[in-house]
């Protein structure tokens, strides 16, 4: 037994170096494999950057922005009803807030009566002109008769057939008739000036009364606050019974169908960025499942700090260079994307701009040819006022000029 023990020990000692060698070789192989993988990754990244990556600029400092249409009263009043609440969909012309219309209705009725009365007075002016013209014609006839009488008496006086006193009476009658004619002609001219080159509807007095009625009509219409555009109600603060003044913000309407993206890129990323370049947009709320398509609409004319309330003062001894960010506005190619996957104001986005096409400008080259955002609901109010004015004028003309 003792003679076999050293042999076993020797075999064990001799086997130890042989078992350790494979571990050292395995570690070296793994390091070499890792180095090759890293090298391939670097080469792959370099190839990707040279062939594709350098043609894109992206940022996650991007947010949904859009128009926020404030609903503010144009006349003072007391709120009697509210037609929509936060989150409700409204269309242009829908009633949002109703003010007490009593005062406006009283003023409107007074303006309507004033216009009707003015139309009738102007009609009287035209009648006065006709009467004055007839009076002038009558006075001319009287003058002709008085002149003929005087001329006959002059011939008779020469022959002694009538006395000098009778001739003097005929002369006085002619003078009186001529004076009356002059007075009638002056009255005719005075009346004619008041209506010359006009009709009832275009007479200045009627126009002034119509303007007052138009103002009263608009005040009455403005007691009903309507939605200027299609959108969703937000920031409702008005309450029933509240006394509101012109300009007070009652609520807002946000047209989510027309939102855009404000992406803040570093100034070093704008070297090859141009207006019109295609953009890929992803939203945090939908993740990579939804990809929006858009294009660059404009590049900001200044950094965010330049338009801040307290711009940075770099002309100091504590200056540190910081890469600035410039806002880039991006619009969606197809609004239907927003119907299927709506976005809200302020949502975070990730955008990637394709820089392959660098033919576009960096700044706008033409001024706008149409309004960027508009509404025509208030023109409809004015059209209704004009229709009411026309109706009242015609109702009170009764066949006059």
C-alpha positions as CSV (number, residue, x, y, z in Angstrom):
1,X,0.0,0.0,0.0
2,X,2.8,2.4,0.9
3,X,4.7,1.7,-2.3
4,X,1.7,2.8,-4.4
5,X,1.0,6.1,-2.6
6,X,3.9,8.1,-4.0
7,X,3.1,7.0,-7.4
8,X,-0.4,8.3,-7.1
9,X,0.9,11.6,-5.7
10,X,3.3,11.9,-8.5
11,X,0.6,11.3,-11.1
12,X,-1.5,13.9,-9.4
13,X,1.3,16.5,-9.4
14,X,2.1,15.7,-12.9
15,X,-1.6,16.2,-14.0
16,X,-2.0,19.7,-12.5
17,X,0.0,21.6,-15.1
18,X,-1.9,19.9,-17.9
19,X,-5.3,20.8,-16.5
20,X,-4.4,24.6,-15.9
21,X,-3.1,25.2,-19.4
22,X,-6.6,24.9,-21.2
23,X,-8.0,27.7,-18.8
24,X,-5.2,30.1,-19.8
25,X,-5.8,29.4,-23.5
26,X,-9.6,29.9,-23.1
27,X,-9.2,33.3,-21.5
28,X,-6.9,34.5,-24.3
29,X,-9.3,33.2,-26.9
30,X,-12.2,35.1,-25.3
31,X,-10.2,38.3,-25.3
32,X,-9.3,37.9,-28.9
33,X,-12.9,37.2,-29.8
34,X,-14.0,40.3,-27.8
35,X,-11.4,42.4,-29.5
36,X,-12.6,41.2,-32.9
37,X,-16.2,41.9,-31.9
38,X,-15.4,45.5,-30.8
39,X,-13.4,46.1,-33.9
40,X,-16.2,44.8,-36.1
41,X,-18.6,47.0,-34.2
42,X,-16.5,50.1,-34.7
43,X,-16.1,49.3,-38.4
44,X,-19.8,48.7,-38.7
45,X,-20.6,52.0,-36.9
46,X,-18.2,53.8,-39.1
47,X,-19.7,52.3,-42.2
48,X,-23.2,53.1,-41.0
49,X,-22.2,56.7,-40.2
50,X,-20.4,57.3,-43.5
51,X,-23.2,55.7,-45.6
52,X,-26.3,56.6,-43.7
53,X,-26.0,58.0,-40.2
54,X,-24.4,61.3,-41.2
55,X,-27.4,62.1,-43.4
56,X,-29.7,62.3,-40.4
57,X,-30.0,64.7,-37.5
58,X,-32.3,63.8,-34.6
59,X,-33.4,65.1,-31.2
60,X,-35.7,64.1,-28.4
61,X,-36.1,67.8,-27.3
62,X,-39.2,68.2,-29.4
63,X,-42.8,68.9,-28.4
64,X,-46.3,69.2,-29.9
65,X,-47.4,72.8,-30.3
66,X,-50.5,74.4,-31.8
67,X,-52.9,77.3,-31.9
68,X,-54.7,78.0,-28.6
69,X,-57.8,80.1,-29.6
70,X,-58.9,82.2,-26.6
71,X,-62.6,82.8,-26.1
72,X,-63.0,86.3,-24.8
73,X,-66.1,88.5,-24.6
74,X,-66.4,91.6,-26.7
75,X,-69.1,93.1,-24.6
76,X,-69.7,93.1,-20.8
77,X,-72.4,90.9,-19.4
78,X,-73.5,88.2,-17.0
79,X,-73.1,84.6,-17.9
80,X,-76.4,82.7,-18.1
81,X,-75.3,79.4,-19.7
82,X,-72.2,77.5,-20.8
83,X,-72.4,75.3,-23.8
84,X,-69.2,73.3,-23.6
85,X,-66.7,72.0,-21.1
86,X,-63.1,70.9,-21.1
87,X,-62.4,68.1,-23.6
88,X,-65.6,68.7,-25.6
89,X,-65.4,68.8,-29.4
90,X,-66.9,71.9,-30.9
91,X,-67.4,73.2,-34.4
92,X,-67.1,76.7,-35.7
93,X,-70.3,78.6,-34.8
94,X,-71.3,76.4,-31.9
95,X,-72.5,78.3,-28.8
96,X,-69.9,78.2,-26.0
97,X,-71.1,80.9,-23.6
98,X,-74.3,82.9,-23.5
99,X,-74.5,86.3,-21.8
100,X,-77.7,88.0,-20.6
101,X,-79.0,89.6,-23.8
102,X,-81.6,91.9,-22.2
103,X,-79.6,95.2,-22.4
104,X,-78.4,94.4,-25.9
105,X,-82.0,93.6,-27.1
106,X,-83.3,96.9,-25.7
107,X,-80.6,98.9,-27.4
108,X,-81.2,97.0,-30.6
109,X,-84.9,97.8,-30.6
110,X,-84.1,101.5,-30.1
111,X,-81.6,101.5,-33.0
112,X,-84.2,99.8,-35.2
113,X,-86.8,102.4,-34.4
114,X,-84.3,105.2,-34.9
115,X,-83.4,103.9,-38.4
116,X,-87.1,103.6,-39.4
117,X,-87.7,107.1,-38.1
118,X,-84.7,108.5,-40.0
119,X,-85.8,106.8,-43.3
120,X,-89.2,108.5,-43.0
121,X,-87.6,111.9,-42.3
122,X,-85.4,111.6,-45.3
123,X,-88.5,110.7,-47.4
124,X,-89.9,114.0,-46.1
125,X,-86.8,115.8,-47.4
126,X,-87.5,114.4,-50.9
127,X,-91.1,115.5,-50.6
128,X,-89.9,119.0,-49.6
129,X,-87.8,119.2,-52.7
130,X,-90.8,118.4,-54.9
131,X,-92.9,121.0,-53.0
132,X,-90.3,123.6,-53.3
133,X,-89.9,122.9,-57.0
134,X,-93.7,123.3,-57.5
135,X,-93.6,126.6,-55.5
136,X,-90.8,127.9,-57.8
137,X,-92.9,127.1,-60.9
138,X,-95.9,128.9,-59.3
139,X,-93.8,132.0,-58.5
140,X,-92.5,132.1,-62.0
141,X,-96.0,132.2,-63.3
142,X,-96.9,135.0,-60.9
143,X,-93.8,137.0,-62.0
144,X,-94.8,136.6,-65.7
145,X,-98.3,137.8,-65.0
146,X,-97.1,140.7,-62.9
147,X,-94.6,141.7,-65.6
148,X,-97.3,141.5,-68.3
149,X,-99.7,143.7,-66.2
150,X,-97.0,146.2,-65.6
151,X,-96.0,146.4,-69.3
152,X,-99.7,147.0,-70.3
153,X,-100.0,149.8,-67.8
154,X,-96.8,151.4,-68.9
155,X,-98.4,151.7,-72.4
156,X,-101.7,153.0,-71.0
157,X,-99.9,155.5,-68.8
158,X,-98.2,157.0,-71.8
159,X,-101.6,157.6,-73.4
160,X,-103.0,159.0,-70.2
161,X,-105.6,156.2,-69.9
162,X,-104.5,155.3,-66.3
163,X,-103.0,157.3,-63.5
164,X,-99.4,157.2,-62.3
165,X,-100.6,155.8,-59.0
166,X,-102.0,152.7,-60.7
167,X,-98.8,152.2,-62.7
168,X,-96.8,152.4,-59.4
169,X,-99.1,149.7,-57.9
170,X,-98.3,147.5,-60.9
171,X,-94.6,148.0,-60.5
172,X,-94.8,147.1,-56.8
173,X,-96.7,143.9,-57.6
174,X,-94.0,142.9,-60.1
175,X,-91.3,143.6,-57.5
176,X,-93.1,141.6,-54.9
177,X,-93.6,138.6,-57.3
178,X,-89.9,138.7,-58.2
179,X,-88.8,138.7,-54.6
180,X,-91.1,135.8,-53.8
181,X,-89.6,133.9,-56.8
182,X,-86.1,134.5,-55.4
183,X,-87.1,133.2,-52.0
184,X,-88.8,130.1,-53.4
185,X,-85.7,129.4,-55.6
186,X,-83.4,129.6,-52.5
187,X,-85.6,127.3,-50.5
188,X,-85.6,124.9,-53.4
189,X,-81.8,124.9,-53.6
190,X,-81.6,124.4,-49.8
191,X,-83.9,121.4,-49.9
192,X,-82.2,120.0,-53.0
193,X,-78.7,120.2,-51.4
194,X,-79.9,117.9,-48.6
195,X,-80.8,115.1,-51.0
196,X,-78.7,115.9,-54.1
197,X,-77.1,112.9,-55.8
198,X,-78.5,110.4,-53.2
199,X,-81.3,107.9,-52.7
200,X,-82.9,107.2,-49.4
201,X,-80.7,104.2,-48.6
202,X,-77.5,106.2,-49.3
203,X,-78.5,109.4,-47.6
204,X,-76.0,110.4,-44.8
205,X,-78.7,110.5,-42.1
206,X,-79.8,107.0,-43.0
207,X,-76.2,105.8,-43.2
208,X,-75.6,107.2,-39.7
209,X,-78.7,105.5,-38.3
210,X,-77.7,102.3,-40.0
211,X,-74.3,102.4,-38.4
212,X,-75.9,102.7,-35.0
213,X,-78.2,99.8,-35.8
214,X,-75.2,97.8,-37.0
215,X,-73.3,98.5,-33.7
216,X,-76.4,97.5,-31.6
217,X,-76.9,94.4,-33.7
218,X,-73.3,93.3,-33.2
219,X,-73.6,94.0,-29.4
220,X,-76.7,91.8,-29.3
221,X,-75.0,89.0,-31.4
222,X,-71.8,89.2,-29.3
223,X,-73.8,88.4,-26.2
224,X,-73.6,84.8,-27.6
225,X,-69.9,83.7,-27.7
226,X,-69.4,81.1,-30.4
227,X,-66.5,78.8,-31.3
228,X,-64.3,80.6,-34.0
229,X,-62.8,77.3,-35.2
230,X,-63.3,73.5,-34.9
231,X,-61.4,72.1,-32.0
232,X,-61.5,70.9,-28.4
233,X,-62.3,73.0,-25.4
234,X,-59.6,73.5,-22.8
235,X,-58.9,75.8,-19.8
236,X,-62.6,76.6,-19.0
237,X,-62.7,79.0,-16.1
238,X,-66.0,80.8,-16.6
239,X,-68.9,80.1,-14.3
240,X,-72.7,80.7,-14.6
241,X,-73.6,84.0,-12.9
242,X,-70.1,85.5,-13.4
243,X,-70.0,89.1,-14.5
244,X,-67.4,89.2,-17.3
245,X,-65.7,92.1,-19.0
246,X,-64.3,92.4,-22.5
247,X,-61.0,90.7,-22.9
248,X,-61.4,88.2,-20.0
249,X,-60.2,84.7,-20.9
250,X,-63.2,82.4,-20.4
251,X,-62.0,79.2,-22.1
252,X,-59.9,78.1,-25.1
253,X,-60.5,76.1,-28.2
254,X,-57.5,74.0,-29.4
255,X,-57.7,72.7,-33.0
256,X,-55.7,69.5,-32.6
257,X,-56.1,68.7,-36.2
258,X,-53.7,71.5,-37.1
259,X,-50.8,71.0,-34.5
260,X,-47.2,71.1,-35.4
261,X,-43.8,70.1,-33.8
262,X,-41.3,72.5,-32.3
263,X,-38.0,70.6,-32.2
264,X,-35.0,72.2,-30.5
265,X,-31.8,71.2,-32.4
266,X,-28.2,72.1,-31.3
267,X,-26.7,74.8,-33.5
268,X,-24.1,72.3,-34.6
269,X,-26.9,70.1,-36.1
270,X,-28.2,72.8,-38.4
271,X,-25.3,72.8,-40.9
272,X,-27.0,70.8,-43.5
273,X,-30.6,71.3,-42.4
274,X,-32.9,73.0,-45.0
275,X,-36.6,73.9,-45.3
276,X,-38.6,71.1,-46.9
277,X,-36.5,68.2,-45.8
278,X,-38.5,65.1,-44.8
279,X,-38.8,64.2,-41.1
280,X,-39.7,61.1,-39.3
281,X,-41.6,61.6,-36.0
282,X,-42.3,59.3,-33.1
283,X,-44.3,60.1,-30.0
284,X,-43.6,58.9,-26.5
285,X,-47.2,58.0,-26.0
286,X,-47.3,55.6,-28.9
287,X,-43.6,54.6,-29.0
288,X,-42.2,53.0,-32.2
289,X,-45.5,51.5,-33.2
290,X,-46.6,54.8,-34.8
291,X,-44.4,56.8,-37.1
292,X,-45.5,60.2,-38.4
293,X,-44.2,61.8,-41.6
294,X,-43.5,65.5,-41.8
295,X,-41.3,68.1,-43.2
296,X,-39.3,71.1,-42.0
297,X,-41.4,74.2,-42.4
298,X,-39.0,76.8,-41.0
299,X,-35.8,77.2,-39.0
300,X,-35.9,79.5,-36.1
301,X,-34.4,83.0,-36.5
302,X,-32.9,82.9,-33.0
303,X,-32.0,80.7,-30.1
304,X,-34.4,80.1,-27.3
305,X,-32.2,82.2,-24.9
306,X,-32.3,85.1,-27.3
307,X,-36.0,85.5,-26.9
308,X,-36.2,84.7,-23.2
309,X,-37.5,87.2,-20.6
310,X,-33.9,87.7,-19.4
311,X,-31.5,87.1,-22.3
312,X,-28.1,85.8,-21.4
313,X,-25.4,88.5,-21.0
314,X,-22.3,86.9,-22.4
315,X,-20.2,90.1,-22.2
316,X,-19.1,89.3,-18.7
317,X,-16.0,87.8,-17.1
318,X,-18.0,84.6,-16.1
319,X,-18.7,83.6,-19.7
320,X,-18.8,79.9,-20.5
321,X,-19.4,78.6,-24.0
322,X,-22.6,76.6,-24.2
323,X,-24.0,75.0,-27.4
324,X,-27.2,76.8,-28.0
325,X,-30.4,75.2,-29.3
326,X,-32.6,76.7,-32.1
327,X,-36.2,75.8,-32.6
328,X,-37.2,74.1,-35.9
329,X,-40.8,74.0,-36.9
330,X,-42.0,70.7,-38.4
331,X,-45.4,70.2,-40.0
332,X,-47.2,66.9,-40.6
333,X,-47.6,65.7,-44.2
334,X,-51.0,64.2,-43.8
335,X,-53.4,65.5,-41.2
336,X,-55.2,62.1,-41.3
337,X,-52.3,60.7,-39.3
338,X,-53.5,62.9,-36.4
339,X,-57.1,61.6,-36.8
340,X,-55.9,58.0,-36.3
341,X,-53.3,58.8,-33.6
342,X,-54.1,62.2,-32.1
343,X,-51.5,64.2,-30.3
344,X,-52.0,66.7,-27.4
345,X,-50.2,70.0,-26.9
346,X,-46.9,69.6,-25.0
347,X,-46.4,65.9,-25.7
348,X,-42.8,64.8,-26.1
349,X,-41.6,63.6,-29.5
350,X,-38.5,62.2,-31.1
351,X,-37.7,63.6,-34.6
352,X,-35.2,62.6,-37.3
353,X,-34.5,64.9,-40.2
354,X,-33.3,63.4,-43.5
355,X,-30.5,65.7,-44.8
356,X,-30.0,64.1,-48.2
357,X,-31.8,66.8,-50.1
358,X,-30.0,70.1,-49.4
359,X,-31.5,72.1,-52.3
360,X,-34.0,74.0,-50.0
361,X,-33.2,77.4,-48.3
362,X,-32.4,77.9,-44.7
363,X,-34.7,80.9,-44.4
364,X,-38.0,81.7,-46.1
365,X,-37.6,83.4,-49.5
366,X,-41.2,84.6,-50.0
367,X,-43.7,86.4,-47.8
368,X,-47.0,84.6,-47.0
369,X,-49.8,84.9,-49.6
370,X,-52.6,84.0,-47.3
371,X,-53.5,84.0,-43.6
372,X,-51.8,81.3,-41.6
373,X,-55.0,80.9,-39.5
374,X,-58.3,82.6,-39.8
375,X,-62.0,82.4,-39.1
376,X,-65.1,83.8,-40.8
377,X,-67.8,83.4,-38.1
378,X,-67.7,87.1,-37.2
379,X,-68.3,88.1,-40.9
380,X,-71.5,86.1,-40.7
381,X,-72.6,88.3,-37.8
382,X,-72.0,91.5,-39.9
383,X,-73.8,90.0,-42.9
384,X,-76.9,89.4,-40.7
385,X,-76.7,93.0,-39.5
386,X,-76.6,94.3,-43.1
387,X,-79.6,92.2,-44.0
388,X,-81.6,93.6,-41.1
389,X,-80.7,97.2,-42.1
390,X,-81.8,96.6,-45.7
391,X,-85.1,95.1,-44.5
392,X,-85.9,98.1,-42.3
393,X,-85.1,100.6,-45.0
394,X,-87.3,99.0,-47.6
395,X,-90.1,98.5,-45.1
396,X,-90.2,102.3,-44.5
397,X,-89.6,103.7,-48.0
398,X,-93.1,102.9,-49.3
399,X,-92.4,103.6,-52.9
400,X,-90.3,106.7,-52.4
401,X,-87.2,107.5,-54.4
